[in-house]
């Protein structure tokens, strides 16, 4: 019988490498499928600022962008004084590199956000980062600059109150960006959707994004998503009173749905922040400020606003204002801005419960992992709820630092970016 005797450090290193080899990447702000779902197991339930933490890394400044993870590298944006930077941090908790993407940070409403609010995305070879001023850049995962462009110079000056914080999404080597904004003057309205070659930054297509929305409703802070099943695939953009589906080949409009800001009681300040959720077979569409939530069938054509057969259901109120919807299995989770959690049937809209979690502003989108739903409040409390039709509070964990970034899950850990630090929670 052969007995191998290895140093303890070597064994730990081997197990760590094996763990990361099995780790699920989190390459975009809502994960690999932009749905906020992780399939990893043995995720942490209880922790504090000092317990259950693998490491904590101080950040150079505040930001609300979600970290993204590929293998043993974490990428995230931040302010550093007046600089807008992209950082690479190892899963060992040490900074590897940083690059200045742009300069000229602007804080929004005191503590609501800044110009580093857009999340990066990565394919494991390159990482792309956009800042709210419209600078979009590509780097290798080792920090080498590949290209950089100024979106306002190419597509027109941004006319949006709090900066263009919509996050670009990556799909098949292409970047999709929605630039939905305006100043109330139809003659200067330049809202567009663009598709860029991720390798070069060159334009593949540009599509106008018309709307009859007015005033602040012309501004969208939501991010686009991709709908995909075994028959259909298209881009969804969300803002200016409508959700619109675009052909992936050239961007032309396939269908649109309105009534998210009902004309009968029109709200001039109903800007969208929460992004839609697209899962095979259905699309859940939030609005804003106590407004409606819609659940759409994916095979619409033309203007489906009044086509009842295009809907699974409509909920007239209680939309999440900032957090995006979450579906796992046959259940829909809606985290409202006040911390109320609504759980309903995804297919019928039937509500199973609405319960209070942490009574504070909620800006982060909920994520699912290992039978649990994680909700981050601005006061630093992360509530963990058991997934299911009955409300079961598992824990409330206080990091004592403001949070507006959504969590990322990879390698058995939950990565949470507060305004002060990046935390790796778990083993």
C-alpha positions, -999 to 999 in steps of 0.1 A, spaced: 0 0 0 14 33 -11 9 62 14 14 97 1 26 122 26 21 158 15 26 190 34 -6 205 48 -1 237 27 1 216 -5 -31 198 3 -49 230 10 -36 245 -23 -47 214 -42 -82 215 -27 -85 252 -34 -75 248 -71 -100 219 -74 -127 240 -59 -121 269 -83 -120 244 -112 -156 235 -103 -167 271 -96 -195 286 -115 -186 318 -132 -206 350 -127 -197 369 -158 -223 396 -159 -243 416 -133 -270 390 -130 -249 359 -137 -243 338 -167 -279 338 -179 -288 373 -166 -314 358 -143 -298 361 -108 -296 324 -103 -266 303 -91 -265 265 -91 -237 263 -65 -243 244 -33 -233 248 4 -236 286 3 -233 306 35 -264 315 55 -250 334 86 -222 358 89 -213 392 103 -187 419 96 -161 398 113 -174 362 113 -179 339 83 -158 362 61 -131 348 39 -116 382 34 -124 419 31 -106 443 7 -109 480 12 -121 499 -20 -106 532 -32 -141 547 -33 -178 540 -34 -198 523 -62 -229 504 -68 -218 481 -96 -220 443 -91 -186 425 -92 -182 398 -119 -162 367 -115 -143 344 -139 -122 316 -125 -98 331 -99 -104 368 -110 -130 393 -99 -136 425 -119 -154 456 -105 -156 493 -111 -151 521 -86 -144 557 -81 -109 567 -69 -111 604 -62 -122 619 -95 -110 588 -115 -134 561 -127 -115 528 -126 -118 491 -134 -102 468 -109 -91 432 -110 -90 414 -76 -79 378 -71 -102 353 -53 -74 353 -27 -84 388 -17 -56 409 -32 -57 435 -59 -40 424 -91 -44 455 -113 -64 486 -119 -70 508 -149 -84 543 -152 -112 541 -177 -123 578 -174 -123 608 -152 -150 632 -139 -171 614 -113 -205 628 -104 -223 618 -73 -261 613 -75 -285 625 -49 -259 624 -22 -257 587 -15 -277 572 -43 -249 565 -68 -221 578 -89 -205 575 -123 -192 540 -115 -226 524 -113 -225 503 -144 -213 467 -139 -185 452 -161 -188 419 -180 -162 393 -190 -158 362 -212 -127 350 -194 -104 365 -220 -115 402 -220 -134 424 -197 -156 454 -207 -164 484 -185 -187 513 -192 -190 544 -170 -221 566 -166 -205 594 -186 -205 571 -216 -168 559 -217 -168 522 -228 -135 503 -228 -122 468 -233 -92 452 -215 -76 418 -214 -82 400 -181 -45 408 -174 -52 445 -176 -40 454 -211 -60 480 -229 -76 469 -262 -99 497 -272 -118 526 -258 -146 548 -271 -168 577 -260 -204 568 -267 -217 604 -265 -193 614 -293 -205 585 -315 -242 586 -307 -250 621 -294 -248 639 -261 -265 621 -232 -296 639 -220 -303 620 -188 -306 633 -153 -285 609 -133 -260 596 -159 -262 566 -183 -260 538 -157 -275 511 -179 -251 481 -180 -241 467 -214 -246 430 -218 -224 405 -236 -237 377 -258 -218 358 -284 -189 382 -286 -213 412 -290 -220 440 -266 -256 453 -265 -261 488 -251 -294 507 -247 -291 545 -246 -326 557 -238 -327 594 -229 -340 628 -240 -347 664 -230 -384 666 -239 -378 679 -273 -386 654 -301 -363 672 -325 -333 663 -303 -344 629 -291 -316 604 -299 -326 573 -280 -309 543 -297 -300 507 -292 -266 496 -304 -247 464 -310 -209 465 -309 -182 440 -318 -167 431 -285 -133 426 -300 -130 460 -317 -157 483 -304 -169 487 -340 -206 492 -346 -225 462 -360 -258 479 -360 -277 508 -346 -315 510 -341 -337 540 -332 -357 535 -301 -389 557 -306 -413 565 -278 -440 589 -269 -428 591 -233 -422 625 -220 -401 644 -194 -382 622 -170 -400 592 -185 -376 595 -214 -348 585 -191 -340 548 -185 -315 534 -160 -325 498 -167 -303 473 -185 -311 453 -216 -315 415 -215 -315 386 -240 -345 364 -243 -336 329 -255 -353 295 -258 -350 266 -283 -369 286 -310 -365 323 -303 -337 347 -294 -339 385 -293 -328 416 -273 -351 433 -249 -347 470 -240 -367 487 -212 -375 523 -208 -395 554 -219 -428 537 -210 -422 505 -232 -404 472 -233 -393 465 -268 -379 434 -285 -352 437 -312 -339 413 -338 -303 403 -329 -292 405 -365 -300 441 -373 -319 455 -343 -352 461 -360 -382 461 -337 -401 428 -334 -427 438 -309 -434 463 -281 -456 465 -250 -467 497 -233 -492 505 -205 -463 505 -180 -471 541 -174 -509 542 -180 -519 572 -201 -550 577 -180 -530 587 -150 -497 595 -166 -467 601 -143 -441 624 -158 -414 611 -134 -418 573 -140 -383 564 -151 -374 527 -152 -345 514 -131 -354 477 -125 -346 456 -156 -369 429 -171 -363 393 -164 -363 368 -194 -364 331 -188 -375 304 -213 -412 307 -219 -419 341 -202 -407 377 -196 -415 395 -164 -416 433 -168 -413 457 -139 -421 494 -140 -416 520 -112 -431 538 -83 -460 515 -72 -467 508 -109 -477 476 -126 -458 443 -133 -465 424 -165 -458 388 -174 -455 383 -212 -455 354 -236 -423 355 -257 -439 351 -292 -455 385 -296 -456 405 -328 -462 442 -333 -477 463 -305 -490 438 -280 -502 463 -254 -538 455 -259 -535 419 -269 -547 398 -240 -534 366 -255 -498 380 -253 -500 381 -215 -498 354 -188 -510 380 -162 -509 417 -152 -503 429 -116 -517 464 -114 -493 476 -86 -465 467 -63 -437 467 -88 -401 467 -75 -388 502 -82 -351 493 -85 -344 456 -77 -351 434 -108 -373 403 -106 -361 368 -99 -376 334 -109 -365 300 -97 -385 270 -106 -422 280 -108 -419 309 -83 -414 346 -89 -397 368 -63 -402 406 -63 -382 426 -38 -398 460 -34 -378 491 -26 -390 491 11 -378 455 16 -411 438 12 -407 404 -5 -435 392 -27 -436 356 -38 -461 345 -65 -466 318 -91 -446 328 -121 -472 314 -146 -504 326 -130 -493 356 -109 -511 342 -78 -495 357 -47 -484 333 -20 -471 359 5 -459 395 9 -437 399 40 -413 425 54 -376 417 55 -354 446 63 -372 479 65 -348 500 45 -341 511 9 -334 481 -14 -313 489 -45 -297 456 -51 -314 428 -71 -322 395 -53 -302 364 -62 -309 327 -57 -286 300 -47 -287 267 -29 -324 269 -19 -320 305 -6 -328 340 -17 -304 368 -8 -316 404 -4 -293 433 3 -305 465 20 -288 499 18 -281 498 55 -258 468 51 -282 441 62 -283 410 40 -315 390 45 -315 353 37 -349 337 30 -357 301 22 -370 297 -13 -406 285 -14 -442 294 -11 -440 300 26 -420 328 42 -391 315 62 -365 339 75 -332 321 78 -309 350 89 -302 387 88 -265 396 85 -252 431 91 -220 442 73 -225 477 87 -217 494 54 -240 507 27 -249 483 -1 -265 490 -35 -246 465 -56 -262 431 -63 -243 400 -50 -223 377 -72 -219 340 -64 -189 318 -74 -167 291 -59 -190 286 -29 -187 322 -19 -210 353 -21 -192 384 -32 -207 416 -19 -194 451 -28 -203 477 -2 -196 514 -5 -164 507 14 -151 473 6 -154 440 -13 -163 411 8 -158 374 1 -184 356 23 -180 319 29 -151 294 30 
